Structures are given as structure tokens and as C-alpha cells.
Amino acid sequence: MATSTSPYEWRPVEYMKQGSKAKFALLILNQPITDIPVFERLWENAAVKICADGGANRLHDLLLDRGLSFTPNIIHGDLDSLRSEVEQYYQDKPQPPIPSFASSSPSTSTVPTVEISKDPDQYSSDFTKCLKRLARFPEPMDVIALGGLGGRVDQGFSQVHHLYMASLNNLPGDGAEVEGASLSNPRKENQPITGRDKRYYHDAKSLMRGRDLYLYSEQSISFVLHPGQNKIYTPMSEGYLTENVGIIPVGKPAKITIEGFEWDVQDWPTEFGGQVSTSNHIRSDVLMVETNERVLFTLERTEGWS
């Protein structure tokens, strides 16, 4: 499974290092915020903070429950979950400053208030709507989605689904009438799109071009590896990660070759109903995964890091 191209590099813990220079947006989903130290570090490091609709309720709940006050730059989605008192609370609040590399507005002495914007498209989720909104910033930023996989099973699968769909390269542009797959309605590759569906097919390469997307859930960091060679930096001595790792074939059956694990394999077939690599262990600060299909990669965070 050798290729002539350089491996795609992933640095999943870079975003929660103190003083991180990583350029990223923090996307707060409508899930309980449980790991406060991780949340506070991500908030401190993020260039842009955006709440997906009811994610703003979760942010506001930190103020009510813990006395912690956080104001986002943007609240975006169809806004059907945003509580009225939360909207009123944030609508006149000044936004946190946005670094110059991410700002699309000329410098001014006037501090803008929180942007509360509605996207009425009922054929895409608030997760997708926020990725579209972030794509409007002038410079690409990685995206850290703060959500949960330990609550409702269907919502957990939905988040994994969006990680997978945002990694696809065969999705057409916003409004383009071409073949592909929808971020909210997956189809087989090259399956024609007809009728009203043409409006709702979005380009993952436009949404995530030049950016990486990670899901930070209660205990894990999850992301979808690209076909080909992937190089994942896992600095174990820094204390952010445990040894536990999984590689899950979420889209199609895959064949993987891995190095740097307790149980390395070569050209190993993996699929639901067959073999699945869970509970493997990290044995190197750099992991190599080569795959012929996209696979979900999961790392377990440590507790009590600083």
C-alpha cells in the first residue's frame, strides 16, 4: 500500500496546549460541556468561537450552573433550539476579539456584538451550517467540534457521520448542480442528484479545504483519516493522551497498515461484521496509518492534565 506522496499530518493535541499557535475555530455543539479544563483551554486558544444553535444554551448554562461566563463570536443555525433568554443575553454582548488573520472586516474602534444568524435550510444540520459559516472567513482554520458521544446513541452517530461527510472530496459546490453526496443526505459516489436535492449539496472541499476537523468528546479526540498515508503525532510524554486508540471503518470496508502501535498490522482488512481495531495501544510519539478508505481514528484523552 505504498504511495509516492507525503503522508497527511495530524496533530490532534496541538489545540489544547497552553499558548498554542494553531489557527482554529471552536464549534460548540448542543451537548453538555463536561470537561471544563479542556473546554477552557480550547476557548483560550481558539481564534473564533461559534455555537451551533442550542450550543449557546450549553454555554449559557455554564454561567448559571458554575458562574463561568463565556461569550461567543457567532451563534448560528436554524435557531429552533436557542432559548429566548439566551438569545436576549448574548445579542448585545460584545464579541471576543478575532485575530487579524481571521478577520474579514477592516480595523475599527467599534466592537461588534455577537452575531446571531439564522440559516433556515432544513436539509442540513446545525453542524453543517456552522461549517459553512466558518468557510466564509478569509483564511482557512481548523475546526474543533466540542460535542459528546456518551449520550444519545443516534446523536453520537450523527456527529461521526458529519466528521465522515466533511472529509469527502467528491461533494459539489454550494448550489452546484453536479453529482456527489450531501453532508446531510449521503449517497453513493457518482449517483445523480435530481430535483430539489440539487440545492442542498455542499462542497466538503470548500467547507474544509485546507482545514482539519476534530471532534473533542467527553474522553476522546476523533477524526477521519484520509485514504493513503497518515502521520499522527501523539506526544505521550506531554501527558495529554492515554495509550488507548481505535481505528473504525465507518464508511466502507478498508484495508489498513499501521506502525507505532502495540499490535501493528499490514494490509489488514477491517469492516463491521468482520475485524475492527479497537483497544489498540500507542507505542510511539508518531503513528503511521495507511488505508485505502476513510476510517475513523479515536484517541483517549487523559484526565487531570494541565
Phi, psi and omega per residue, in radians:
M1 nan 0.494 -3.125
A2 -1.290 2.583 3.073
T3 -2.297 2.863 -3.120
S4 -1.617 -0.104 -3.100
T5 -1.586 2.777 3.110
S6 -1.246 2.623 3.117
P7 -1.131 2.597 3.009
Y8 -1.374 2.261 -3.036
E9 -1.727 2.385 3.105
W10 -2.168 2.346 3.120
R11 -2.249 1.310 -2.946
P12 -1.208 -0.375 -3.126
V13 -1.732 -0.057 -3.074
E14 -1.029 -0.558 -2.992
Y15 -1.290 -0.396 -3.115
M16 -1.859 0.261 3.016
K17 -1.401 2.486 3.130
Q18 -1.086 2.256 -3.138
G19 1.266 0.367 -3.115
S20 -0.984 2.430 3.091
K21 -1.696 0.113 3.128
A22 -1.091 2.428 3.122
K23 -1.664 1.898 -3.086
F24 -2.641 2.796 3.035
A25 -1.884 2.485 3.074
L26 -1.753 2.070 -3.120
L27 -1.865 1.989 -3.068
I28 -1.712 1.976 3.137
L29 -1.485 2.965 -3.104
N30 -1.428 1.178 3.124
Q31 -2.390 2.650 3.116
P32 -1.014 2.424 3.072
I33 -1.622 1.848 -2.972
T34 -1.862 -0.619 -3.117
D35 -1.667 1.547 -3.027
I36 -1.121 -0.769 3.121
P37 -1.013 -0.747 3.108
V38 -1.138 -0.781 3.126
F39 -1.028 -0.816 -3.098
E40 -1.112 -0.661 3.119
R41 -1.200 -0.759 3.101
L42 -1.084 -0.724 3.119
W43 -1.063 -0.774 -3.138
E44 -1.074 -0.649 -3.042
N45 -1.554 -0.369 -3.014
A46 -1.237 2.454 3.070
A47 -1.327 -0.650 -3.116
V48 -2.345 2.403 3.092
K49 -2.033 2.132 -3.107
I50 -2.260 2.344 3.099
C51 -1.801 2.291 3.057
A52 -1.481 1.683 3.076
D53 0.871 -1.874 -3.091
G54 -1.148 -0.138 3.003
G55 -1.019 -0.504 3.087
A56 -1.152 -0.580 3.062
N57 -1.068 -0.740 -3.132
R58 -1.119 -0.668 3.106
L59 -1.148 -0.764 3.137
H60 -1.157 -0.580 3.125
D61 -1.096 -0.496 3.076
L62 -1.102 -0.601 3.087
L63 -1.206 -0.772 -3.107
L64 -1.220 -0.717 -3.014
D65 -1.550 -0.557 -3.005
R66 -2.203 -0.077 -3.106
G67 1.271 0.345 -3.133
L68 -1.729 2.204 -3.049
S69 -1.918 2.150 3.106
F70 -2.373 2.306 3.132
T71 -2.034 2.144 -3.130
P72 -1.422 2.950 2.983
N73 -1.389 -0.660 -2.978
I74 -2.453 2.443 2.910
I75 -2.092 2.111 -2.964
H76 -2.465 2.603 3.114
G77 2.570 -2.830 3.072
D78 -1.437 -0.137 3.007
L79 1.112 0.395 3.107
D80 -1.416 -0.228 3.128
S81 -1.822 -0.230 -3.093
L82 -1.204 2.080 -3.139
R83 -1.209 2.513 -3.063
S84 -1.066 -0.679 -3.123
E85 -1.217 -0.498 3.096
V86 -1.264 -0.748 3.077
E87 -1.026 -0.777 3.134
Q88 -1.117 -0.634 -3.118
Y89 -1.141 -0.740 -3.023
Y90 -1.580 -0.353 -2.926
Q91 -1.103 -0.469 3.137
D92 -1.891 0.106 3.133
K93 -1.331 2.449 3.044
P94 -1.223 2.495 3.116
Q95 -1.230 2.649 2.908
P96 -1.100 2.645 3.114
P97 -1.110 2.506 3.086
I98 -1.858 2.260 3.125
P99 -0.971 2.657 -3.063
S100 -1.031 -0.585 -3.101
F101 -1.141 -0.419 -3.095
A102 -1.798 -0.132 -3.049
S103 -1.440 2.342 3.090
S104 -1.806 0.041 -3.100
S105 -1.932 2.574 3.078
P106 -1.129 2.680 -3.133
S107 -1.079 2.356 -3.124
T108 -2.620 2.716 3.131
S109 -1.390 -0.222 -3.139
T110 -1.460 2.218 3.133
V111 -1.546 2.107 -3.121
P112 -1.225 2.652 3.050
T113 -1.483 2.968 -3.118
V114 -1.003 2.262 3.072
E115 -1.373 2.079 3.043
I116 -1.998 1.837 -2.976
S117 -2.185 2.472 -3.067
K118 -1.899 2.321 2.986
D119 -2.053 1.898 -3.022
P120 -1.396 -0.005 -3.091
D121 -1.017 1.980 -3.124
Q122 -1.531 0.064 3.134
Y123 -1.818 0.164 3.033
S124 -2.412 2.667 -3.109
S125 -1.442 2.948 3.075
D126 -1.136 -0.549 3.054
F127 -0.991 -0.921 -3.132
T128 -1.117 -0.724 3.127
K129 -1.003 -0.715 -3.131
C130 -1.220 -0.620 3.055
L131 -1.094 -0.700 3.086
K132 -1.105 -0.741 3.136
R133 -1.130 -0.726 3.133
L134 -1.165 -0.509 3.136
A135 -1.151 -0.239 3.139
R136 -1.434 -0.181 3.080
F137 -1.217 2.605 -2.982
P138 -1.202 -0.452 -3.132
E139 -2.117 2.389 -3.129
P140 -1.059 2.422 3.048
M141 -2.242 2.493 2.953
D142 -1.114 2.826 -3.120
V143 -2.214 2.191 2.995
I144 -1.839 1.960 3.088
A145 -1.601 2.151 3.140
L146 -1.728 1.919 -3.079
G147 -2.571 -2.739 -3.089
G148 -2.522 2.534 3.050
L149 -2.043 0.031 -3.055
G150 -1.775 0.073 3.135
G151 -1.724 -2.182 3.119
R152 -1.086 2.302 -3.095
V153 -1.100 -0.728 -3.093
D154 -1.128 -0.656 3.121
Q155 -1.212 -0.615 3.073
G156 -1.084 -0.785 3.108
F157 -1.137 -0.583 3.113
S158 -1.089 -0.707 3.140
Q159 -1.179 -0.718 3.074
V160 -1.094 -0.707 3.102
H161 -0.990 -0.764 -3.116
H162 -1.242 -0.602 3.012
L163 -1.022 -0.802 -3.098
Y164 -1.142 -0.839 -3.068
M165 -1.153 -0.620 3.129
A166 -1.231 -0.266 3.122
S167 -1.537 -0.190 -3.078
L168 -1.240 2.595 -3.128
N169 -1.898 0.066 -3.030
N170 -1.906 0.414 -3.097
L171 -1.710 2.390 -3.086
P172 -1.366 3.018 -3.089
G173 -1.270 2.859 -3.111
D174 -1.025 1.986 3.131
G175 1.517 -0.074 -3.112
A176 -1.280 2.439 -3.125
E177 -1.724 1.264 3.131
V178 -2.354 3.041 -3.090
E179 -1.378 2.705 3.106
G180 2.795 -2.635 -3.109
A181 -2.370 2.585 -3.128
S182 -1.600 2.548 3.077
L183 -1.117 -0.442 -3.124
S184 -1.875 -0.302 -3.117
N185 -2.330 1.488 -3.055
P186 -1.132 2.495 3.066
R187 -2.330 2.937 3.055
K188 -1.164 2.586 3.099
E189 -1.009 2.431 3.096
N190 1.211 0.163 3.050
Q191 -1.312 2.249 -3.094
P192 -1.078 2.591 3.068
I193 -1.885 2.302 -3.097
T194 -2.270 2.844 3.012
G195 1.026 -2.481 -3.013
R196 -1.166 -0.354 -3.109
D197 -1.066 -0.429 -3.085
K198 -1.029 -0.511 -3.108
R199 -1.234 -0.403 -2.872
Y200 -1.953 0.393 3.130
Y201 -1.857 2.121 -2.979
H202 -2.044 2.628 -3.043
D203 -1.519 1.936 3.097
A204 -1.079 -0.560 3.111
K205 -1.196 -0.508 3.044
S206 -1.363 -0.735 -3.116
L207 -1.146 -0.732 -3.009
M208 -2.088 0.264 -3.102
R209 -1.038 2.169 3.123
G210 1.311 0.188 -3.079
R211 -2.287 2.642 3.026
D212 -1.853 2.625 -3.137
L213 -2.149 2.169 3.120
Y214 -2.168 2.565 2.990
L215 -1.894 2.064 3.004
Y216 -1.699 1.899 3.113
S217 -1.847 -2.898 -2.990
E218 -0.932 -0.776 -3.071
Q219 -2.215 -0.110 -2.920
S220 -2.226 2.877 2.917
I221 -2.114 2.171 -3.066
S222 -2.212 2.501 3.091
F223 -2.777 2.823 -3.052
V224 -1.794 2.117 3.118
L225 -1.353 2.527 3.133
H226 -1.432 2.700 2.991
P227 -1.026 2.473 -3.072
G228 1.888 -2.658 -3.095
Q229 -1.627 2.326 3.109
N230 -2.201 2.333 3.133
K231 -2.023 2.015 -3.055
I232 -1.967 2.132 -3.134
Y233 -1.517 2.134 -3.101
T234 -2.287 1.338 -3.063
P235 -1.243 1.534 -3.010
M236 -1.095 -0.565 -3.104
S237 -1.183 -0.283 -3.119
E238 -1.447 -0.192 2.969
G239 1.473 0.227 -3.125
Y240 -1.510 -0.406 -2.997
L241 -2.175 2.597 2.888
T242 -1.502 -3.085 -3.134
E243 -1.434 -0.172 -2.969
N244 -1.379 2.390 -3.076
V245 -2.639 2.610 3.095
G246 -2.394 2.664 3.083
I247 -2.287 1.969 -2.949
I248 -2.039 2.223 3.124
P249 -1.430 1.483 -2.980
V250 -1.430 -0.438 -3.065
G251 -1.769 -0.992 -3.088
K252 -2.425 2.832 2.949
P253 -0.957 2.483 -3.076
A254 -2.315 2.888 3.029
K255 -2.220 2.171 -3.009
I256 -2.152 2.597 2.941
T257 -2.189 2.214 -3.039
I258 -2.270 2.570 3.100
E259 -2.382 2.545 3.115
G260 1.700 0.142 -3.120
F261 -1.901 2.876 3.038
E262 -1.083 -0.701 3.125
W263 -2.047 1.541 3.057
D264 -1.326 2.561 3.100
V265 -2.382 2.852 3.123
Q266 -2.337 2.259 -3.134
D267 0.849 0.885 -3.018
W268 -1.671 2.059 3.138
P269 -1.287 2.397 3.126
T270 -2.440 2.349 3.111
E271 -2.897 2.744 3.007
F272 -1.140 2.350 -3.021
G273 1.597 -0.120 3.093
G274 -2.256 -2.236 -3.140
Q275 -1.656 2.391 3.073
V276 -2.333 2.329 -3.085
S277 -1.555 1.655 3.026
T278 -2.078 2.712 3.071
S279 1.032 0.593 2.921
N280 -1.376 2.987 -3.039
H281 -2.259 2.419 3.114
I282 -1.285 2.326 3.102
R283 -2.270 0.305 -3.136
S284 -2.728 2.696 3.066
D285 -1.334 -0.176 3.078
V286 -2.324 2.149 3.124
L287 -1.861 2.516 3.079
M288 -2.070 2.254 3.077
V289 -2.295 2.141 3.027
E290 -1.969 2.292 -3.057
T291 -2.500 2.612 3.102
N292 -1.618 -0.152 3.091
E293 -2.435 2.834 3.086
R294 -1.141 2.394 3.103
V295 -2.359 2.603 3.085
L296 -1.434 2.255 3.136
F297 -1.974 2.248 -3.083
T298 -2.209 2.398 3.072
L299 -2.139 2.558 3.090
E300 -1.722 2.235 3.073
R301 -1.384 2.667 3.044
T302 -1.436 2.823 3.032
E303 -1.714 2.585 3.015
G304 1.295 0.382 3.084
W305 -1.315 2.918 3.118
S306 -2.460 nan nan
